[in-house]
């Protein structure tokens, strides 16, 4: 289906359910009314889990400190590299004598 100018390719947009958890977190933080102790407790709990060896917690801490690692787009180390060749051939349409 070709792209129609002036018409969204995603007319329904992002589903509202995708934001429910984020909205709940923001509301909980707002209800804390500036009480940063709750956020500190959450951070402490995450660090405690990471220190205990919880791999998901370790990854969460690392992602927040170092940023998420970039995703490779290249091929596989065990496979041959992907090679692409683009060739432009010009053919003379006039008949040869």
N, C-alpha and C positions, 0 to 999 in steps of 0.2 A: 504494500500500500504506500503510495508516494506521499511525501510530506506536503501538506496543504498550508500555504502561507497564511498566517494570521490565525491558525487553529492550533490549539495546544495538542501535543502528542500524548499528554497525560491529563485528560480533562477532569478526572476525579481528584487529582493531586495525591499527596501523601495521605495514607489513611490516618484518621484521627486517633485510632488506637495506638499508633506508634509513639505518641507523646504522653500516654497516660502515666507511665512510670516516672518520666521526667517531671511532669506536672505535680505528681504526688511528692516527689523529692523536694521540689521548689517550695511547695506548700508547707512541708514539714520544717524546712529551714526558716521560712517566714514565721511560722508559729513559735519557733525558738526565740523570736523577738530579740535578735542580737546576741542570744546566749550561744557563744561559740563553743561552749563546753560539749554540747552534743556532737558537733562536727569533730571535735578533738577526740571524743570517745570512739567515733567511727574510724577515724584515722589510726588511733591506737590499736583498735581491734584488728584492722587490716594488717598493720605492722606485726602484731603478735602472731597472727596466723602465718604470715610470711616467715617469721623467725622460727615457727614450729615446723616449717617445711612444706606448707600448703602451696603447691605449684601454681594454682590459680591466683592466689594472693601475691606470690612472688612476681608473677607476670603483671598483675595489676599495678603493683608498686613500681616495677621497672618501666612499664608503659607511661606512667605519670611522671617519672623522673627523667627518663631518657627519650621518651617518645616511642611510638610503635615502630617496629622495624619495617623497612620498606619491603614491599612484595616484589619478588623477582618476576620479570616478564619473560626472561630468556628460556632456553630449552633445558634439557636434562643433562647432567654431567655424564651420565652413562650413554646417552644417545648422541648420534652425530649432530653437528650444528645444523640448524635450519638454514638452507641456502635458497635465496630467491633470485631469479634472473629475469629482468625485464629487457625485452629486445624490441627495438623499433626497426622494422624492415620497410624500406621504400621500394616500391616496384614501379618500374616505368611501364605505363600502359600502352605505349606506342608499339606497334608490331615491328619486329626485327626483320630486316631484309635478308 
